[in-house]
């Protein structure tokens, strides 16, 4: 489904989000008050325009109230971030996502009714910490403070072995981890069974307690 999305703030975070949404086929308006940042988004979003995100008239002239989603990706300018979020909420944009610079900023955004607050730096810090001493961990997603999902590159010694032979079969008797999927190139096998075998270059998506994920010997 194609959605209309406005991304406000075109730093590294905002420009990446805007370009990714555009590549997924959405109608993306990329907006920033800096002309150079706007120019850098030409061809990477449906529209790229310079404008003041704290000016209600600018939003209305651009038709922002009719958009499905607004992403406030403004970085350290907390005042502008909060003002833009308040304007978007007042205009009735159905779903608003905002990046928080710190905890206080995040709490403020939640109080004014932002639907989703993203703590980009802290989330990246969690991912880095979980993969720092295990080069096979490619991505980590925290679900609770002590439980998460890891995408792991399988070592060569796993090749040609089944999940059952590796100790990943149900019940989870060896590692205490759930195998959610096997990724093989562009193909995904969800909820694989014990007889599925590992090929060279496969990625395992595992869920479990952090201590069990960290202690997994790869």
C-alpha positions as CSV (number, residue, x, y, z in Angstrom):
1,X,0.0,0.0,0.0
2,X,1.4,3.4,-1.0
3,X,1.3,6.0,1.7
4,X,2.0,9.8,1.8
5,X,4.8,10.5,4.2
6,X,6.5,13.7,5.1
7,X,10.0,13.5,6.6
8,X,11.0,16.7,8.4
9,X,14.7,17.1,9.1
10,X,17.2,15.7,6.6
11,X,20.3,14.9,8.7
12,X,21.7,11.4,8.4
13,X,18.8,9.8,10.2
14,X,16.0,11.7,8.4
15,X,17.6,11.4,4.9
16,X,18.1,7.6,5.4
17,X,14.4,7.2,6.5
18,X,13.1,9.3,3.6
19,X,15.2,7.4,1.0
20,X,14.3,4.0,2.4
21,X,10.5,4.9,2.3
22,X,10.9,6.2,-1.2
23,X,12.6,3.0,-2.3
24,X,9.7,1.0,-0.8
25,X,7.3,2.8,-3.1
26,X,5.8,5.4,-0.8
27,X,5.1,9.1,-1.8
28,X,7.7,10.9,0.3
29,X,8.1,14.6,0.9
30,X,11.5,15.4,2.3
31,X,11.7,18.7,4.1
32,X,14.4,20.8,5.8
33,X,15.2,24.4,6.3
34,X,18.8,23.8,4.9
35,X,18.9,24.2,1.1
36,X,22.0,22.0,0.8
37,X,20.3,19.1,2.6
38,X,17.3,19.5,0.4
39,X,19.4,19.4,-2.8
40,X,21.1,16.3,-1.6
41,X,17.7,14.5,-1.5
42,X,16.9,15.2,-5.2
43,X,16.1,11.9,-6.8
44,X,16.0,10.2,-3.4
45,X,12.5,11.2,-2.5
46,X,9.3,12.1,-4.4
47,X,9.6,15.7,-3.5
48,X,12.4,17.6,-1.6
49,X,11.6,21.1,-0.4
50,X,13.1,23.8,1.9
51,X,10.7,25.1,4.5
52,X,10.3,26.1,8.2
53,X,8.8,23.2,10.1
54,X,7.6,25.5,12.8
55,X,5.5,27.6,10.5
56,X,1.8,26.4,10.3
57,X,1.2,28.2,7.0
58,X,4.0,26.3,5.3
59,X,2.5,23.0,6.4
60,X,-0.9,24.0,5.2
61,X,0.4,25.2,1.8
62,X,2.2,21.9,1.3
63,X,-1.0,19.9,2.2
64,X,0.6,18.2,5.2
65,X,-2.7,17.7,7.0
66,X,-3.7,15.3,4.3
67,X,-0.6,13.1,4.7
68,X,-0.8,9.7,6.3
69,X,2.4,9.8,8.3
70,X,4.7,12.5,9.5
71,X,8.3,11.8,10.7
72,X,10.0,14.5,12.7
73,X,13.6,13.6,12.3
74,X,15.0,16.9,13.6
75,X,18.1,16.3,15.7
76,X,19.4,18.5,18.5
77,X,17.0,21.5,17.9
78,X,14.6,20.3,20.5
79,X,12.4,23.4,20.4
80,X,11.8,23.0,16.6
81,X,11.1,19.3,17.1
82,X,8.5,19.8,19.7
83,X,6.9,22.7,17.8
84,X,6.7,20.8,14.6
85,X,5.2,17.8,16.5
86,X,2.5,20.0,18.1
87,X,1.6,21.5,14.8
88,X,1.3,18.1,13.1
89,X,-0.8,16.8,16.0
90,X,-3.1,19.9,15.9
91,X,-3.6,19.5,12.2
92,X,-4.8,15.9,12.7
93,X,-2.0,14.0,10.9
94,X,-3.0,10.4,11.7
95,X,0.4,9.0,12.7
96,X,3.4,10.9,13.9
97,X,6.9,9.6,14.6
98,X,9.5,11.7,16.2
99,X,13.2,11.3,17.0
100,X,14.2,12.1,20.5
101,X,17.5,13.7,21.3
102,X,17.4,12.6,25.0
103,X,15.1,11.1,27.6
104,X,13.5,14.5,28.5
105,X,12.9,15.2,24.9
106,X,11.3,11.8,24.4
107,X,9.0,12.2,27.5
108,X,7.9,15.6,26.1
109,X,7.1,14.1,22.7
110,X,5.0,11.4,24.4
111,X,3.1,13.9,26.5
112,X,2.1,15.9,23.4
113,X,0.7,12.8,21.8
114,X,3.4,11.6,19.3
115,X,2.5,8.1,18.3
116,X,6.0,6.7,18.3
117,X,9.2,8.1,19.8
118,X,12.5,6.9,18.4
119,X,15.6,7.0,20.5
120,X,18.1,6.5,17.6
121,X,21.3,6.9,19.5
122,X,20.4,4.7,22.5
123,X,18.9,2.0,20.2
124,X,22.1,2.0,18.1
125,X,24.2,1.8,21.3
126,X,22.3,-1.3,22.4
127,X,22.8,-3.0,19.0
128,X,26.5,-2.1,19.0
129,X,27.0,-3.5,22.6
130,X,25.4,-6.9,21.7
131,X,27.5,-7.3,18.5
132,X,30.8,-5.8,19.7
133,X,32.5,-9.0,20.8
134,X,30.7,-11.4,18.5
135,X,31.4,-10.6,14.9
136,X,28.7,-13.1,13.8
137,X,25.9,-10.9,15.3
138,X,24.8,-8.7,12.4
139,X,21.7,-7.1,14.0
140,X,20.1,-7.0,17.4
141,X,16.6,-5.9,18.4
142,X,15.8,-5.4,22.0
143,X,12.2,-6.4,22.9
144,X,12.6,-6.0,26.7
145,X,15.7,-5.0,28.8
146,X,16.7,-8.7,29.0
147,X,15.2,-10.3,25.9
148,X,15.9,-9.7,22.2
149,X,16.2,-11.0,18.7
150,X,19.5,-11.4,16.9
151,X,20.4,-12.0,13.3
152,X,23.5,-14.2,13.3
153,X,25.8,-15.2,10.5
154,X,26.3,-19.0,10.9
155,X,29.9,-20.3,11.1
156,X,31.3,-22.7,8.5
157,X,31.1,-25.6,11.0
158,X,27.3,-25.3,10.9
159,X,27.1,-25.9,7.2
160,X,25.3,-29.1,6.0
161,X,24.0,-29.7,9.6
162,X,20.3,-29.7,10.5
163,X,18.9,-27.5,13.2
164,X,18.2,-30.7,15.2
165,X,21.8,-31.8,14.9
166,X,22.9,-28.3,16.1
167,X,20.6,-28.5,19.1
168,X,18.1,-25.9,18.0
169,X,15.2,-28.3,17.5
170,X,12.0,-28.1,19.6
171,X,11.8,-28.3,22.6
172,X,14.6,-25.8,22.9
173,X,16.7,-28.2,24.9
174,X,20.3,-27.1,24.2
175,X,20.5,-23.3,23.9
176,X,17.1,-22.2,25.3
177,X,16.6,-20.1,22.1
178,X,13.9,-20.0,19.5
179,X,14.9,-20.1,15.8
180,X,12.4,-17.7,14.1
181,X,13.8,-17.9,10.6
182,X,16.6,-18.9,8.3
183,X,17.6,-16.3,5.7
184,X,19.2,-17.6,2.5
185,X,20.0,-14.8,0.2
186,X,16.7,-13.1,-0.5
187,X,14.7,-16.2,0.6
188,X,13.3,-16.5,4.1
189,X,12.1,-19.7,5.8
190,X,9.9,-18.8,8.8
191,X,9.6,-21.1,11.8
192,X,11.9,-23.8,10.3
193,X,11.7,-27.3,11.7
194,X,14.5,-29.5,13.0
195,X,15.2,-31.1,9.7
196,X,16.0,-27.9,7.9
197,X,19.7,-27.8,7.1
198,X,22.2,-24.9,7.1
199,X,23.9,-23.8,3.9
200,X,27.0,-21.6,3.5
201,X,26.1,-17.9,3.9
202,X,22.8,-18.5,5.8
203,X,21.7,-16.2,8.6
204,X,19.8,-17.4,11.6
205,X,17.2,-15.2,13.3
206,X,17.1,-16.2,17.0
207,X,15.0,-15.0,19.9
208,X,15.8,-15.4,23.6
209,X,17.2,-14.0,26.8
210,X,20.2,-11.8,26.3
211,X,22.5,-14.0,28.4
212,X,21.6,-17.0,26.3
213,X,22.1,-15.1,23.1
214,X,25.5,-13.8,24.3
215,X,26.7,-17.2,25.5
216,X,25.9,-18.9,22.2
217,X,29.1,-20.4,20.9
218,X,29.6,-19.6,17.3
